[in-house]
Amino acid sequence: MKRIDRRTVLAATALALGATMGAPAWADEYDDTLALFRKADETSKFFENAYGYAIFPTIGKGAIGIGGAHGNGRVYEKGKYIGDSTMNQLSIGFALGGQGFSQMIFFQNSGALEKFISKDFQFGAEASAVAITAGASAKAGTGGATAGASVDKEKAKNAGSYNNGMAIFTIVKGGLMYEVSVSGQKYNFTKK
C-alpha cells in the first residue's frame, strides 16, 4: 500500500477548512442559505411537504490526491430547530482542487430524519446530490453580491426526488474541484 505523505494530508485539510471561514461572525449564514434554497425552483417544493431538513451553509472541500471536507449545519424537524450536525469526509483517489458549497438535505418522513440523526450516519455509494448552479437572480446576503439558483430542468426533473427518504441538493459557492461526491460523507448530530 502506498504511504500517504503527511504534507499532502495537511494541505488537503487546510484547503477544506479554509473555505469554511469566509462568513463574518455577525452574518446569519443559516437564514441566508435557507432563503437561497427556498427561492430555487428545484428545492422550493420540498419545503412544502418535507418532514424535516438539515442545512449546511458552507462545506469546505479540498484535495491533492487525498481529499477532505468539513462543514457545520443545523437540523430541523417540522420547521423547528432540534440540533446541530457536523459533516466530515475523507477520500483517496483522483481529486484536485478546493471548493466551498452549501448543502441541503430534505427528510421525507420521521424515519429518514431518525436515520440521519442516529450515531455516525454516512451516505453510501448510491447517494447523489443535485447541483444547483448560481445565477444572477436572487440576493446572496452576506457579501452584498447577487446569486440565484437554477439548474438544467431535465436534470432537476430526473434527480430532484427522494432516495431512501432523503433528497440532497448543493449550491457551489466558489472554487474549482474535479471531483464532487456526497458518498462517504459522515455526519454527527448533537441535540439542542
N, C-alpha and C positions, 0 to 999 in steps of 0.2 A: 504494500500500500504506500502511496506517495505521502511523504511527510509534508504537512501544511506549515508554511513559513509564518512565524508569529507576526511579522510586519504586515503580511497580507491580511491576516485576520484583524489586526488593529486598524489598518486603513479602511477595510470594508465597514467595520463597526463605526469608525469616525464619520464616514460618508452617511451612513444610516442615521446616526444621531444628530448630525449637523443639520439635516433637513427638517428635524422636528423642532428646532429652536427659533423659528422665524417669526412667530407672532408675539407682539408685545404683551406683557402681563395684563394690561388693562383691557385688552380686547376680549370679547366673549366669542371665541372662535367656535364654540358649540352652536350658539344661536346663528352665527353667520353661515356655518356649514349646513345646518338644518334648513335654513332659508334657501340656500342654493339647491339642495336636493328636492325641496318642496316645489321649486319653480321648474325643475326639469320635467319634461313630458314623460320621460321613461320611468321616473320614480314617484311622481306626484300621486298616481293612482294607488300606490302601495300604502301611503299614509292613511287612506280612507278605510282600509279593512285589515291592516296588519295587526296582529295581537301585540306586537312589540317591535323594538328595533335597537340596534347598537350603532353608535356613530363615533367615528374616529376622524377628527378634523385634520390631523396631519400624521401620516405614517412616513417615516424616512426609510429609504431603502438604498443600499449601496453595495457594490460588488466589484471585486477584482478577482475573478475566478471563484472565490468563496464570497458568498453574499450574506448580508444581514439586514434585518428590518425590525423596526420598533415603532410603536405608537401607543398612545393612551386614549381611552374612549369612555363613553358613558352608555349605560344600558337603561332602556325604558320599557315598562310594561303598561299597556293601555294608556300611553301618554305620560305616565308618572315615572320619574327618575328613581331607579331602585338600586343603583350601584355603579361602580367603576370597573373597567376592564383594561388589561394591558395585552398587547399583541407583540409577539416575538417570532421571528422566522430566521432560520439558518439554512442556507442552500449551498451545495457544492456542485459545480458544473460550469458550463459555459455561460458566464454572465459578466457584463462590464458596464460600469457607469453608476450614476446616482439619480435618485428621483424622490420627489415628495408627492404624496397623493392623499386624498380624502377617501374614506371608505364608509359605506352604509350597508348594514346587514338587516334585512327585514325578517321577522319571525311570523310565520303563517298562523301558528297556534301556540298554546301553552306548552305542549310537548317539545316543540322546536326551541322555545326560549329556555326551558329547563335543561335541555341537552347542552345548549350554549353556555349556560352559567354553571354547569357541573364542573367538577375539578378538571383542569387541564384539557379543555376542549381543543380539538385540532381538526382543520379541514383536510379531507382526503384528496386523492388524485382526481376524483370525479367533480370536485368543486371548481366553479369558474365564475368570474365576475364580468359584468357588462361594463365596459369602459365608456364613460360619458365624456366627450371632449368639450373643452371650454370654447365658447364663442364670445360674442360681444353684446349680449342682450340683457344681462342682469348684473346688479351691483354685487361685487365680491365682499365688500365690508371693510376689513381692517386696513388695507393699504390705499383705499380710495380708487383702486383700479376697477375696471369693469370686467365681468366674466359672466357667461351664461352657460347653459348646458344643452347640448344636442348630441345626437348620435345617429348613425345611419339607421333609418326607420326599419329596414328589413332585419338588421341585427337585433334591434331592440325588440321587435315582434317575436323573434325566434328565441332569444336568450333571456329576455326580461321576465322570467317566471320563477316560481318556487321550485327548488330541487331539495328533496328531503326536508321540506318545511322552511327552507331559508332561501332568500334571494339576495345576491351580493352585487353592489354597484361601486364603482370607483370614479373619481374625477382627478386627473393628473394636475398637480399644482405647478410643477416645474421640474426641469432636469431631463436627462436622456438616459434611458435604460434599454438594453437589448432584450432582457427577459423580464416579464411581469407575470406573476402567478400568485394565487391565493392558497394553492396546495402547500401543506406543511405549516401554515400559519397556526401558532399555538396561542390560546387565549386563557387568561386567568381572570376570575371575577372576584370582586370584593364588595360585599353588600354594604349599602349606605348606612 
